[in-house]
Amino acid sequence: MTVICSTVLAKEPDDFREQMERIATFAERIQIDLTDGLFAGPKSIDIDKVWWPHGVKADLHLMYHRPDLFMDKIIKLRPHMVIVHSEAEGDLIKMAQKLQSQDIKFGLALLKDTEPETIKPILDNIDHVLIFSGNLGHFGGHTDFSLLKKVKRLKNWKPELEIGWDGGITDKNAQKLIDGGIDVLNVGGFIQNNSSPENAYATLKTIVGTDMKQKLTIEELELKANAIREDIIKMLEAAGSGHSAGPLGLADIFTALYFDVMKYDPKRPDWNDRDILLLSNGHCVPVQYATMAHAGYFDRKELMTLRKFGSRLQGHPEREKLPGLENTSGPLGCGLSQAAGMALAMRMNKDHHRWIYVVMGDGEQDEGNVWEAAMLAAKYKLNNIIAITDRNNIQIDGPTETVMPLEDLKAKWEAFGWHVIEIDGNNIDAVIDACAMGRAIVEKPVMIIAHTIPGKGVDFMEYDFHWHGSPPNHEQAVKALHEIRTLQGKIRSEHE
């Protein structure tokens, strides 16, 4: 997802404060332009006078002849990132290493006539490249779209590289820059010179909000879900332990969430505007790992390390091990409580356009903690929670209605003050529609009861609770993969 970075450029401290106050209430990331009067002019305020609001990410863009002379002062400020010009003097690698050793990112700006090949030898040391199309030391400038050709070359060399654009950005050209591969829009005059900076920012946010991957068709989503099921089988066979039925049954739901419903950026898993996905029934995490890999969080080859010593992909998710995981789960019944806490925090922070999706098992609703959270969420009308119950009717000891009857489950959640939607959880279109409907509910939290087939796609696993906590052996995995690839014999597999 492209980020809007509001820019501040001022000669005097009072002007600096005025510009910062214009954007302080809405900016999530800012770029502070600093000039030395030599490399670029006129001279801006000194580094010693720089500040920014608490909780905002700040990038310092140094238009300095010798930026290396200021590194110690900059480190004391603790910015998110420092951008210097590749045309400036000083040892760029040493600057990068010094900043990165302090957990400060390092970026390079390229003037119009500077080709990317000049920085290719040191690209491994760079976190960000700023394509500069503006006027040094001034807001505005001409948006030279021919410079977008630099983006393609840089991304070919380093796909994960963050690329920003500085110069002449408005609501008229932002989409073209986004389409050209720009990750960060550094916007100065369009916001600062507007009679309502917040409205100008909101206009750009609307444009950025459309910057999602091209929507997949339902048929493409179904193929994606099947590919995820294949990876689940391969992972579990390689691990020699784990849960099969639940992850296979949830593949359609996770495909819908990651490839249609949710707002996120795998390149920036801690992006402030992202939606949150919590997996309460953590034993089903193979489906989340597989879906995250397909969504670009990490290489699919890593899936084969499931449950191995030292792997980031443990049998239950650990939030601090893998970027993109939002909660640690294992003890059943905790996910909804975590969601309620996060939802309250979002309300306090006035994050009105973010959603928390929490996937829960049906068997875990035997836990009292679930219903305590249900009461709290209803009391505070946490309509930013959309919970999804995987109603597959099995748990490790047998059918749910034998172990601890749950029905009438819809009536229970309605009695606890929730808006309830009941769907076929293996119908991707239905999942997408239910989430859209859930986001339209304003007075209550939402529960989607998604009826799924445990072991979906593998005939000998479907509906059998014995596969709740068992992995396939090699022979079973071969048979399972054949069934998934042929839609249980309905089509011919390209692997045959």
N, C-alpha and C positions, 0 to 999 in steps of 0.2 A: 504494500500500500504506500502510495506517495505521501510524503510528509510536507506540510506547510511550515516554513521556518520564517517567522517575522523578523525583519532586519531593523537594526538601530545603527545610525551613523550620525554623530554629533561632534561639533567643535568644542562646545562648552558644557560644563556639568549640568547647568540648568536645562539646556536643550536636551541633553541626554536623559535627564529625569522625566521631562515632559513626554519624550518619545516612549520611554519605558512604561510610563503610566498609561499611555494610550493602549498598550497591548497587554498589560499585566493581567487583566481579568480573564483573558481567553487564550493567550499564547501558551503552547505546550513546549515549543522549542524555538529558540531565538538565535539569530546570528548578529553578533556585535562586530561591526566593521571598524577597524582601527587603522589610521594612516599616519605615516611619519613625516609627511611633507617632502620626502625625497623620492621614494619609489612611487608614491601616490600622494596627491595633495588635494585640497589643503589639509594641514595637520589636524587630526582629531584630538579628542581628549586623551590624556595619558592613561596608561594601563592602571596606574594607582587609583584612578577615579572610577574604574569600571565596577559595576555591581549588577545583579539581576534578582528577580523575585525568587523566593524560596520555592523549591519544587519544580522549577522550570529548567529544562536542559538548555545550556548556553554553549554555542560554538563561537570561538574567537577567530575572526578572519583578519589576519595580520597582513596589511599591505605595506610591509616594511622592507627596506633595503637589506638590513641585517637582523632578521627575526631571531637568530640564534642568541643574540645578546640579551634577550628578554625572557628566556625560558624559565629561569628561577622565579621571576615575579609571577609568571603565568601559572606555574605549578601551585603556587600558594593560593591562587584563585579557585582552583579545582573545577575548570570548565569541563563540559562533556567532550569537546573536541577543539583542537587548534588547527587552523588552516593557514598555511603559508604559501607563497607563490613559488612555483618551480623556477621562476626567473630570478629569484632573490639570491643573494650570496649566503654562504654558510654550508655546513655539512648537513644535508637533509637526512641522511641515515642516522646520524648521531642525534639530531633533534627528535626524530621519530622514536628512537630507542629510549631516549630520556623521558619523553612524555608517556609512552606506552608502559614503561616500568612503573609509572604512577597511575595506571589505569585511565589515562587520558588518550583519546583517539587522535590520530594524526592524519591530516588531509593536505592535499596539494591542489592549488588552483592553477589552471592553465589559461593564459591570455589567448586572445583570438588567434594569433599567429603561431602559437606554440603547439606542436604536434604531440600526440600521446607517445610516440616512439621515444621522445626524450626522457620519459620517466619509466618506460617499460623495464629497464634493468633493476629498478628499485621498487617495483610494484608490490612485491611481497611485504614491504615495510609500510605500505600505505593502506589506511582504512577507508579513505574517501577521496574522490576527485571532484573538484568544483570547476565546471565549465563556465568560464567568465565571458559574458557577452555584454557587460555593462560598461559604464564609464568609471574608471578608477577614482574613488573618493567621492562619488556622487550617486544619488538615487537615480533610477531609471536606466536609460540606455536602449539600444536597439536589440531586439530579439532576433539574432542571426541564426535561423534554423539550419543553415548549412553546417553549423558546428555540431549538430546532432550526430554526424558521421563519426565523431570522436567516440561517442557513447558505445557504438557497436564494436569498435576495435577494443576498447577498454574491457567491455563485458566478455568478449571472446578470450581475452588473456586472463581475466580474473572474474568469473561469473558472480561471485558474492560481493564484489566491490560496490559500495554505495556511491552514487553519482548525483551531485547537486548541480543546479543551474542558477546563475546570478546575472540578472540583466533584463529589465523591461517586462517582467511577468505581469500579466493582467488576466481578467476573466475571459478575455478574447483568445488568448493563446495558450493558456495553461493546459488544456486537453491535448494539444499537439505536442507539447513537451512531455507530458505523461506518456502518450503513445510512442514517443521517441525513446523511452527508457529512462527518463529522469526519475530519481528516487526522492530527491529533496528540492522543493521549490523555495528558493530564498527570495522573499517578496519584501520590497522596501516601499517605494513610492505609492503603489496601488493601495496599500494598507495605511501607511503613515499620512499620506496626503488626502485621504478620504474624510469627508465630514463625519462619517461613522466608521471608524476602523474595524469595529466588531462586525458590522454588516458586510464590509468588504472581505473580511476573513471568512465569514459564514458562507459567502458566495463561492469562494474558492474551495471551502470544505465540501460544498455540494458537488462541485466538479470532481474533487478528489474522491468523493464517496462513490462515484461511478467507476473508479479505477480498480475494478476487480478483474480477475482472470476472466477471459471470455467464458460465458456461461456454457456449461455442457448440456447437451440434450438429455432427456430422460434415458434414452437408449445408451448414450455414452456414460451416464452415471451408473447404469446397471452393469455395464462392462467393467467400469472401475471397481464397483463393489465385488464383482467376481474375481478380479485380479487381486484384490485385497484378501479375499478368502483363500486364494492359492497361497499367498504369502503366509497367512496364518498357519496353514497346514505345514508348510516347509519349516517355519519357525519352531512349531511345537515338536515336529519330528527331530529336528536338530537339537532341541533342548532336552528331550527325553522326559519332560515333565510339563505340567501346565493344564490349562482348561481349554477344551475344544468347543463345546456346545454353545456357550454364551457368546464368545467372540464371533463365531460364524453367523449366529442369528442377528448380531448387532451390526454386521457389515453395511447393510443398507442405511441404517440410521447414521452411522459415522460418515459414510460417503456423502449423504445429504448435508450433514453439518459442515464438513470441511470443504466441500466442493460447491456448495450453493448458499447455505444459510449464514454461516458465521463470517465475521469481519476479523481478519488477522493478517499478519505478515511473517512468514517463516524466516525471513532475513532479519527481522527485528522482533523476536518473540516476546520482548518486554514492552512493545509499543503501547503507549498509554491509551490509545483509543480502541484497542482490541476487545473483542468479546472474550468471555471466559468459558472454558469447558472443564467441568469437574467430573471425574469418573468415580462414583461412590463405590460401586462393586469392582474394586481394583483388580480382582482376579481375572477380569475380562480385558485387561490391558493389552494383550496381543493385538486386538483389533485397533486400538488407538495407536500403538507403535506402527503398525502396518499402514494405517491411513496417514499418519504424520509423515512417514517416509515418502509415500506417493505425493503428498502435498508439498514436499521440498524441504522439510525440516532437517533431514539428514539422508545419507546415502542408503539405499535399500539393502546394500550388502551387509550393513550393520544389523539388520533384522536377525541374521543367523547367530548373533551373540546373545540371544534371549536367554536369560537365567544363568549365564556364565559368570564365573568369578571376575570381578573388575568391570563387567559390562555396565553401560548406562541403562540397559534395558532389563531391569530386574523383573521378577515374577509379579510384583505389585509395584505400581508407579512410585518413584521417589522424585519429588519436585526439584530438589537441588541437583539431581544427577543429569537431567535432560532438559535443556531449554525448550520451552513450549508446553511442558507439563505444568499444570496450575495447582495441583494438590498431591499430597502423599496419601495413599489409601491402602487399606489392608483390613483393619477392623471395620466390619460392615456397619452401616447405619450412620456414618459420619458425614457423608457428602452433602446432605441437605443442610446440616448445621453450618458447614463451611460456606455453603452458598448464601445462607442467610446473613452471616457475618459480613461477607464480601458485598452483598447487596446493600446492607445498611451503610457500609463505608462508601460505596459509590454514591448513595443518596447524599451523604454528608459532603462529598466532594463535588456534588452537582454534576456527576457524570450521567446525563440523562439519555444518552444515545448509545449506551453499552448494555449488553445482555449477558446474563449468567445462565448457561445451559448445564444442567446437572443430570447425568445418566445414572439411574439407579436400578438395582435388581428388584424383582418382586419378592424373592425369598428374604432379602434383607429387611423387608418391611415388618418382619417379626420383631425387629429391634425397637424398643421404646424411644430411643433417641430420635428416630425418624419422625415420630409424631410430636415430640417436643418441638422440633424444628418447624414442623408443619403449623403448629399453633402460633409460634412466634412470627413466621412469615405472613400468616393471615392477619395477625394482630396489626402488624406494621404495613400491611398492604404492599408487600414487596413485589410489585408487578414487573420488576426487572429480572425475576427468576422464572425460567421455563424449565421445569423438571420433566424428565422422560423416564417412565417406568418401563423396563424391558419385561413385558408380561409374557414370559415363555413357559410359565407354569411348572418349572422344575427347580429344585435346589439339590444340594449334594446328597441329602438323605432320601430323596424321592419327590413325587409330585407335591407341589405347594399345598394343594387342597387336602392332602393326606397328612403332611407334616404339621401345618398350621394354617387352616383355611383363611383366605384373604377376602373372599367375596362377601358382600358386594363391594368391590374395591372402588368403583366410581362413586358410589354413594358415600363411602367412608371419606374420601377426599373432599367431596362436596360438603359434607357435614363439618369438615374442618376449615371451611371457608375458602376453598380453592375453586378456580374455574377449571373444569375437567373437559378434555377432548379425548375421544377414544378412536384409535385408528388401527389399520393394518401396518405394523411396523416394518414389514418387508416390502412395502410399496413406497418407493422413494418419493414419488409425486405426493403421496399422502403425508409423508413426513415433512416435506417442504411447505405444503399448504398449512399444516397444523402449526408449524413454527411461525409462519406469517400471521396466522390468526392469533397465536399466543402473544405476539408483540403488539397486537391491537387492543389487548385487554388492559384497562387502566386502573382498576380498583382492586385487583386480586392477583396473587401469584397463580401461575398456570401449571397444571399437571397434564401431560400427554401420556395416556396409557396406550403403549404401543404393543400390540399383540404380535409376537414374533415366533418363528419356528426355531427351537434350539437345534443346533447342528445344521442350519439351513444350507442346502446345496449338496449335502452328502447323505445319501439314502440311509446308510446303516447307522448314522449318528442322529438323524432327525427324531425328535420327541423322546429320545432315550436319556433318562437322567444319569445313567452310568457314565455318559460322556461329559457330564458337568465338570468333573475334575480330572479327566484322563486325556493324555496325548495319544496320537496314533503312532504305532510302530512303523517300520519302513514299508511293510507289505500293505498295511492299512492306508498309509500316506499315499502310496502309488495309486491305490484304488480311489481314494478321496479326490486326488488331483484329477484323475480321469473323469470322475462324476462332475466336478466343478467345471472342467473345461468343455465337457459335452452337454452341460445342462441336464445331467442325469440321463444321458443317452439320446437326447433330443436332436443334437447336432454333432457333426464330425469335428474332432479336435485337430487343430493345426499341428499338434505335437505327435500325431500318429503317422 
